[in-house]
Amino acid sequence: GRRTAAQLAALAPALRLAPPLAGLPPATLRELCKVAEYRVLQRTEHCFRQGDPVEGVAVVLAGRVGLKMQSDPELPGGGVTHSVGDLGPGDAFGETELVLDPRRPCFLCSYYVEQPVELLLLLREDFDRLLRDHSHARMKKKYQDLKHSGVFAGWPTGDLLRLASMAQIKVFPRNTTIVQQAVQPQSLFFLTKGVCRVMKYPDREAQVRRKVEELNKELHRLNIKYTYHHTLRGKGVDAYINEWGPNHNTLSEQKKIELEAEIKFWEDQLAGIKKRPGTADKTKDGRQVATLLPPAIFGEMAALDPHKGVALGSVVSDTLVETLRVHKIVLQTFDISDEVLARLRRKGARCPDDLALAARAEADDAWAKKRQRVVAAMKLNDVKLRSIKPSQRVKIKGDDAENNKEGGNKHNYQPRNPLALPDISRSRLV
């Protein structure tokens, strides 16, 4: 049946807070509350499957909805299903497909219930009448945000439009940790509204481990590039190997020796750090090292190293922020060139070196302790000075120790009372 006036009054504020419906006129919002259908789904049930026709738009009121995408089974290594994110209260799905392909829309991925979920369904006819223009404006905004980021310069319009269709607008309240340090990020974020701060704690072990991995990659590349020995460049039986080693080293061999020595040095440093406790204080929130403003980018390790990359710092929302989130699996469906990766490195949030940050933190702690000791000593001396009465005599020893022993050269000093009037009885008139 139709909803009562009380039900409509309770439903309207909940829909007004949903980001996909933000900015709708009050009359449109009231009409949407009248025609939307309420659904409850239990866990493990599928809302929609990839490739199914889209018959409407769903808005999540409560619970969690997971997203899965399956690669093309006809391609080599295809048919694999990957998780590409999740949706929570206030998120919507189905509107992008209806905007891009109004004739025969199909879901780009599968939606399944992670937690018991409450949905509001808006059928296709009502969507065309009430939300099509609003959803088209949101789609245009996502396309413009990706284009103005500068990362995808030179991309064809079709590829950029497809990327915008699979990107999600996510809103985070204040003081929300969006990306956690030392944790592998799952998505690349484009900051569109609000301010974020980058927090970092010094982690010497992680820094040295990354250094060893970089050197091992360089050594591996060198071994693959120069797979032959320079003494084997003869013909047939003329080629030989000197059992005492080569008479001279080539530049590549010298580079290899230097890399092996450097790897050995950093491995020893890593072993020493593991033996010393407290080298990485992960219990603290760290210190602020940068501030992010639109159109900033963070979570770039999801694209630079999607398998092993971890965040070098934490990103925390300083205000209510709006971001455009692109899952790393979605990025892997595109031809990501080295130029795009270089732009991500250049535009991503920069964090200082862990070793330098640790040295600076130790210096700051030492100075803070020294300052506390100095202030405490000053307070103690001030208390001692205040405890001396004006009439109290203070004995001052003379410079000559022998005269002091004999009783000579002794002086008595009486502190002056600053409130006392000057004695003019012995003053001479001029």
C-alpha positions as CSV (number, residue, x, y, z in Angstrom):
1,G,0.0,0.0,0.0
2,R,0.9,3.6,0.0
3,R,3.1,5.1,2.7
4,T,1.5,7.3,5.4
5,A,2.5,10.9,6.0
6,A,4.5,9.8,9.1
7,Q,6.4,7.2,7.0
8,L,7.2,9.8,4.3
9,A,8.4,12.2,7.0
10,A,10.8,9.6,8.4
11,L,12.1,8.4,5.1
12,A,12.8,11.8,3.5
13,P,15.7,12.8,5.9
14,A,17.4,9.4,5.3
15,L,17.3,9.8,1.5
16,R,18.4,13.4,1.8
17,L,21.6,12.3,3.5
18,A,22.5,9.8,0.8
19,P,25.3,11.3,-1.5
20,P,23.6,10.1,-4.7
21,L,20.5,12.0,-3.9
22,A,22.1,15.1,-2.4
23,G,20.9,18.3,-4.0
24,L,17.5,17.0,-5.1
25,P,14.6,19.5,-4.9
26,P,12.2,18.8,-2.0
27,A,9.3,18.1,-4.3
28,T,11.4,15.5,-6.2
29,L,12.5,13.9,-3.0
30,R,8.9,13.6,-1.7
31,E,7.8,12.0,-5.0
32,L,10.8,9.6,-4.8
33,C,9.7,8.6,-1.2
34,K,6.3,7.7,-2.5
35,V,7.3,5.5,-5.4
36,A,10.5,3.8,-4.0
37,E,10.1,0.1,-2.9
38,Y,11.6,-1.2,0.3
39,R,13.5,-4.6,0.3
40,V,15.4,-6.6,2.9
41,L,18.0,-9.2,1.8
42,Q,19.8,-11.7,3.9
43,R,23.5,-12.5,3.8
44,T,25.0,-14.4,0.8
45,E,22.1,-13.5,-1.4
46,H,22.9,-11.8,-4.7
47,C,21.2,-8.5,-5.4
48,F,22.2,-8.5,-9.1
49,R,24.7,-10.5,-11.2
50,Q,27.1,-9.2,-13.7
51,G,25.5,-9.0,-17.2
52,D,21.9,-9.0,-15.8
53,P,19.6,-6.3,-17.3
54,V,19.3,-3.2,-15.1
55,E,15.6,-2.6,-14.2
56,G,16.2,0.2,-11.6
57,V,18.4,1.9,-9.1
58,A,19.0,0.6,-5.5
59,V,20.0,2.8,-2.6
60,V,21.6,1.1,0.5
61,L,19.9,2.2,3.7
62,A,21.7,-0.3,6.1
63,G,24.1,-3.2,5.8
64,R,27.0,-3.9,3.4
65,V,26.9,-4.9,-0.3
66,G,30.0,-6.4,-1.9
67,L,31.1,-5.9,-5.5
68,K,32.7,-8.7,-7.6
69,M,33.8,-8.6,-11.2
70,Q,34.6,-11.5,-13.5
71,S,37.0,-11.3,-16.4
72,D,36.1,-12.4,-19.9
73,P,36.1,-16.3,-20.0
74,E,37.1,-16.2,-23.6
75,L,40.4,-14.5,-23.0
76,P,43.5,-16.4,-21.8
77,G,43.4,-16.7,-18.0
78,G,39.8,-15.3,-18.0
79,G,36.9,-16.4,-16.0
80,V,38.5,-15.3,-12.7
81,T,36.3,-13.4,-10.2
82,H,37.8,-10.5,-8.2
83,S,36.4,-8.4,-5.4
84,V,36.4,-4.7,-6.4
85,G,35.0,-3.0,-3.3
86,D,31.9,-2.7,-1.2
87,L,29.0,-0.3,-0.6
88,G,27.6,1.0,2.6
89,P,24.6,3.1,3.9
90,G,24.0,6.0,1.5
91,D,25.6,4.4,-1.6
92,A,23.6,3.6,-4.7
93,F,24.2,1.3,-7.7
94,G,22.5,0.8,-11.1
95,E,22.4,4.5,-12.0
96,T,25.6,4.5,-14.0
97,E,24.4,1.7,-16.3
98,L,21.1,3.4,-16.9
99,V,22.9,6.7,-17.8
100,L,25.5,5.1,-20.1
101,D,23.2,2.7,-22.0
102,P,19.6,3.7,-21.6
103,R,18.4,1.1,-24.3
104,R,19.9,-2.2,-23.0
105,P,21.7,-1.5,-19.7
106,C,23.5,-4.4,-18.0
107,F,25.3,-4.5,-14.7
108,L,29.1,-4.1,-15.0
109,C,29.7,-6.2,-11.9
110,S,27.9,-8.5,-9.5
111,Y,26.4,-7.2,-6.2
112,Y,26.1,-9.6,-3.3
113,V,25.1,-9.1,0.4
114,E,27.9,-9.1,2.9
115,Q,25.7,-8.2,5.8
116,P,21.9,-8.2,6.0
117,V,20.9,-5.1,3.9
118,E,18.0,-2.8,3.6
119,L,17.4,-1.4,0.1
120,L,15.2,1.2,-1.6
121,L,14.5,0.3,-5.2
122,L,13.5,2.9,-7.8
123,L,12.2,1.3,-11.0
124,R,13.5,2.3,-14.4
125,E,10.4,4.3,-15.3
126,D,10.5,6.4,-12.1
127,F,14.3,6.8,-12.5
128,D,13.8,8.3,-16.0
129,R,11.2,10.7,-14.6
130,L,12.9,11.7,-11.4
131,L,16.6,11.0,-11.3
132,R,18.0,10.8,-14.9
133,D,19.2,14.4,-15.1
134,H,20.6,14.3,-11.6
135,S,22.5,11.1,-12.2
136,H,23.8,12.4,-15.6
137,A,25.2,15.4,-13.8
138,R,27.0,13.1,-11.3
139,M,28.4,11.0,-14.1
140,K,29.7,14.1,-15.8
141,K,31.3,15.3,-12.6
142,K,33.2,12.0,-12.2
143,Y,34.4,12.3,-15.8
144,Q,35.6,15.9,-15.3
145,D,37.3,15.0,-12.0
146,L,39.3,12.2,-13.6
147,K,40.2,14.4,-16.6
148,H,41.3,17.4,-14.5
149,S,43.5,15.2,-12.3
150,G,46.1,15.2,-15.0
151,V,46.9,11.6,-14.5
152,F,45.1,10.3,-17.6
153,A,46.2,13.0,-20.1
154,G,46.0,11.7,-23.7
155,W,43.5,8.9,-22.9
156,P,40.7,8.3,-25.4
157,T,37.3,9.6,-24.3
158,G,35.8,6.1,-24.3
159,D,38.4,4.7,-21.9
160,L,38.1,7.7,-19.6
161,L,34.3,7.4,-19.6
162,R,34.4,3.7,-18.9
163,L,36.8,4.4,-16.0
164,A,34.4,7.1,-14.6
165,S,31.5,4.6,-14.8
166,M,33.3,2.1,-12.6
167,A,34.6,4.8,-10.1
168,Q,32.7,5.4,-6.9
169,I,32.0,8.7,-5.1
170,K,32.8,8.1,-1.4
171,V,32.2,10.6,1.4
172,F,34.2,10.3,4.6
173,P,33.4,12.2,7.9
174,R,36.0,14.1,9.8
175,N,38.9,12.3,11.5
176,T,38.4,9.1,9.4
177,T,41.5,7.1,8.5
178,I,41.1,6.5,4.8
179,V,44.5,4.9,4.1
180,Q,46.5,3.3,6.9
181,Q,50.3,3.2,6.9
182,A,52.0,-0.1,6.4
183,V,48.7,-1.6,5.0
184,Q,48.2,-2.5,1.4
185,P,45.7,0.0,-0.2
186,Q,43.0,-1.5,-2.3
187,S,41.9,1.6,-4.2
188,L,43.3,4.8,-5.7
189,F,41.7,8.0,-4.4
190,F,41.1,11.3,-6.0
191,L,40.3,14.1,-3.5
192,T,37.5,16.3,-4.9
193,K,36.3,18.2,-1.8
194,G,37.7,18.8,1.7
195,V,41.1,18.7,3.3
196,C,43.1,15.7,4.4
197,R,46.3,15.4,6.5
198,V,49.1,12.9,6.0
199,M,50.4,11.2,9.2
200,K,53.5,9.1,9.5
201,Y,55.4,7.4,12.2
202,P,59.1,6.3,11.7
203,D,59.4,2.7,10.7
204,R,63.1,1.9,10.2
205,E,62.6,-1.7,9.4
206,A,60.1,-1.1,6.6
207,Q,62.5,1.6,5.1
208,V,65.5,-0.7,5.1
209,R,63.4,-3.6,3.8
210,R,62.3,-1.5,0.8
211,K,65.9,-0.5,0.2
212,V,67.0,-4.1,0.1
213,E,64.1,-5.0,-2.3
214,E,65.1,-2.2,-4.7
215,L,68.7,-3.3,-4.7
216,N,67.7,-6.9,-5.3
217,K,65.6,-5.8,-8.3
218,E,68.4,-3.8,-9.7
219,L,70.8,-6.8,-9.3
220,H,68.3,-9.1,-10.9
221,R,67.9,-6.8,-13.9
222,L,71.7,-6.6,-14.2
223,N,72.1,-10.4,-14.1
224,I,69.4,-10.8,-16.8
225,K,70.9,-8.1,-19.1
226,Y,74.4,-9.5,-18.9
227,T,74.0,-13.2,-18.9
228,Y,77.4,-14.0,-20.5
229,H,81.0,-13.6,-19.4
230,H,83.2,-11.3,-21.4
231,T,85.9,-14.0,-21.6
232,L,83.4,-16.3,-23.6
233,R,83.2,-14.0,-26.6
234,G,85.6,-16.1,-28.7
235,K,84.9,-18.6,-31.4
236,G,84.7,-22.3,-30.7
237,V,87.7,-23.7,-28.8
238,D,89.2,-20.3,-28.5
239,A,86.8,-19.4,-25.7
240,Y,88.1,-20.2,-22.2
241,I,87.6,-19.3,-18.6
242,N,90.5,-18.3,-16.5
243,E,90.3,-20.3,-13.3
244,W,92.0,-17.5,-11.4
245,G,89.3,-15.1,-12.4
246,P,89.2,-12.5,-15.2
247,N,92.2,-10.3,-15.9
248,H,89.9,-7.2,-15.7
249,N,86.3,-6.5,-14.7
250,T,83.8,-4.9,-17.0
251,L,81.6,-2.0,-15.9
252,S,78.7,-4.4,-15.4
253,E,80.7,-6.7,-13.2
254,Q,82.0,-3.8,-11.1
255,K,78.4,-2.6,-10.7
256,K,77.3,-6.1,-9.6
257,I,80.1,-6.3,-7.0
258,E,79.0,-2.9,-5.6
259,L,75.4,-3.9,-5.5
260,E,76.2,-7.1,-3.7
261,A,78.3,-5.2,-1.1
262,E,75.5,-2.7,-0.6
263,I,72.9,-5.4,-0.2
264,K,75.1,-7.1,2.4
265,F,75.4,-3.8,4.3
266,W,71.7,-3.1,4.4
267,E,70.9,-6.7,5.3
268,D,73.2,-6.3,8.3
269,Q,71.4,-3.1,9.2
270,L,68.0,-4.9,8.9
271,A,69.2,-7.7,11.2
272,G,70.4,-5.2,13.8
273,I,67.1,-3.3,13.7
274,K,65.1,-6.5,14.3
275,K,67.2,-7.2,17.4
276,R,66.6,-3.7,18.9
277,P,63.1,-3.3,20.2
278,G,61.2,-0.1,19.8
279,T,62.7,0.9,16.5
280,A,59.2,1.4,15.0
281,D,56.7,3.0,17.4
282,K,53.5,1.9,15.7
283,T,51.3,2.6,18.7
284,K,51.5,6.4,18.1
285,D,49.5,8.2,15.6
286,G,52.7,9.7,14.2
287,R,53.2,13.3,13.2
288,Q,51.7,15.3,10.4
289,V,54.0,15.5,7.4
290,A,51.8,17.0,4.6
291,T,48.3,18.5,3.9
292,L,46.2,17.4,0.9
293,L,43.9,19.7,-1.0
294,P,41.9,19.0,-4.1
295,P,42.8,17.8,-6.7
296,A,45.2,15.6,-4.6
297,I,45.8,11.9,-5.1
298,F,46.6,9.3,-2.5
299,G,46.6,5.5,-2.3
300,E,48.8,5.5,-5.4
301,M,50.6,2.3,-4.3
302,A,47.4,0.4,-5.3
303,A,48.4,1.2,-8.9
304,L,52.2,1.4,-8.6
305,D,52.6,-2.0,-6.9
306,P,49.2,-3.7,-6.7
307,H,50.6,-7.0,-5.3
308,K,53.0,-6.0,-2.5
309,G,52.8,-2.2,-2.2
310,V,51.9,-0.7,1.2
311,A,51.1,2.8,2.1
312,L,54.1,4.9,3.3
313,G,51.8,7.1,5.5
314,S,48.3,7.4,6.8
315,V,45.7,9.7,5.2
316,V,43.2,11.1,7.7
317,S,40.3,13.4,6.8
318,D,40.6,16.8,8.4
319,T,37.1,17.9,7.3
320,L,34.2,16.2,5.6
321,V,35.8,15.0,2.4
322,E,34.5,13.7,-0.9
323,T,36.7,11.4,-2.9
324,L,36.5,9.5,-6.2
325,R,37.6,5.8,-5.5
326,V,38.9,3.5,-8.2
327,H,39.7,-0.1,-7.2
328,K,43.0,-1.5,-8.3
329,I,41.3,-4.4,-10.1
330,V,39.4,-1.9,-12.2
331,L,42.7,-0.1,-13.1
332,Q,44.2,-3.4,-14.3
333,T,41.4,-3.7,-16.9
334,F,43.0,-0.7,-18.7
335,D,46.3,-0.3,-20.5
336,I,48.3,1.6,-17.9
337,S,51.4,3.1,-19.5
338,D,54.7,4.1,-17.8
339,E,53.7,7.7,-18.3
340,V,50.6,7.2,-16.2
341,L,52.6,5.5,-13.4
342,A,55.2,8.3,-13.5
343,R,52.4,10.9,-13.1
344,L,51.0,8.9,-10.1
345,R,54.5,8.9,-8.5
346,R,54.8,12.7,-9.1
347,K,51.3,13.7,-8.0
348,G,50.9,11.2,-5.1
349,A,51.2,12.2,-1.4
350,R,54.9,12.5,-0.6
351,C,56.2,11.2,2.8
352,P,59.7,11.8,4.3
353,D,62.3,9.2,4.6
354,D,61.7,6.9,7.6
355,L,65.3,7.1,8.8
356,A,65.4,10.9,8.6
357,L,62.0,11.0,10.4
358,A,63.3,8.7,13.1
359,A,66.4,10.9,13.6
360,R,64.3,14.0,13.8
361,A,61.9,12.4,16.3
362,E,64.8,11.4,18.5
363,A,66.3,14.9,18.4
364,D,62.9,16.4,19.2
365,D,62.4,14.1,22.1
366,A,65.9,14.8,23.5
367,W,65.3,18.6,23.2
368,A,61.9,18.2,24.9
369,K,63.4,16.3,27.9
370,K,66.3,18.9,28.1
371,R,63.7,21.7,28.1
372,Q,61.8,20.1,30.9
373,R,64.9,19.8,33.0
374,V,65.8,23.4,32.4
375,V,62.3,24.6,33.3
376,A,62.2,22.4,36.4
377,A,65.6,23.8,37.6
378,M,64.4,27.4,37.0
379,K,61.3,26.8,39.0
380,L,63.4,25.3,41.9
381,N,65.8,28.2,41.9
382,D,62.9,30.6,41.9
383,V,61.3,28.9,44.9
384,K,64.7,29.1,46.8
385,L,65.1,32.8,46.1
386,R,61.5,33.5,47.2
387,S,62.2,31.7,50.5
388,I,65.0,34.1,51.5
389,K,63.8,36.8,53.9
390,P,65.0,40.4,53.5
391,S,66.6,40.5,56.9
392,Q,68.4,37.2,56.4
393,R,72.2,37.7,56.1
394,V,74.1,35.7,53.5
395,K,77.8,35.1,54.0
396,I,80.1,35.4,51.0
397,K,83.5,33.8,51.2
398,G,86.5,35.8,50.2
399,D,88.8,35.0,47.3
400,D,91.8,34.3,49.6
401,A,91.2,30.9,51.3
402,E,94.0,31.5,53.9
403,N,92.5,34.8,55.1
404,N,89.2,33.1,55.4
405,K,90.7,30.5,57.7
406,E,92.2,33.2,59.9
407,G,88.9,35.1,60.1
408,G,90.0,37.9,57.8
409,N,88.4,39.2,54.6
410,K,84.8,38.3,55.7
411,H,82.0,40.2,54.4
412,N,78.4,40.4,55.4
413,Y,75.8,41.1,52.7
414,Q,72.2,42.1,53.5
415,P,69.8,41.9,50.6
416,R,68.2,45.2,49.7
417,N,64.5,45.6,50.2
418,P,63.2,47.0,46.9
419,L,60.3,48.8,48.8
420,A,62.6,50.5,51.3
421,L,63.3,54.3,50.8
422,P,66.9,55.3,50.2
423,D,69.0,56.4,53.3
424,I,70.0,60.0,52.7
425,S,71.2,60.7,56.3
426,R,74.8,60.3,55.2
427,S,74.5,61.8,51.7
428,R,76.6,64.8,51.0
429,L,75.1,68.0,49.7
430,V,76.7,69.4,46.7
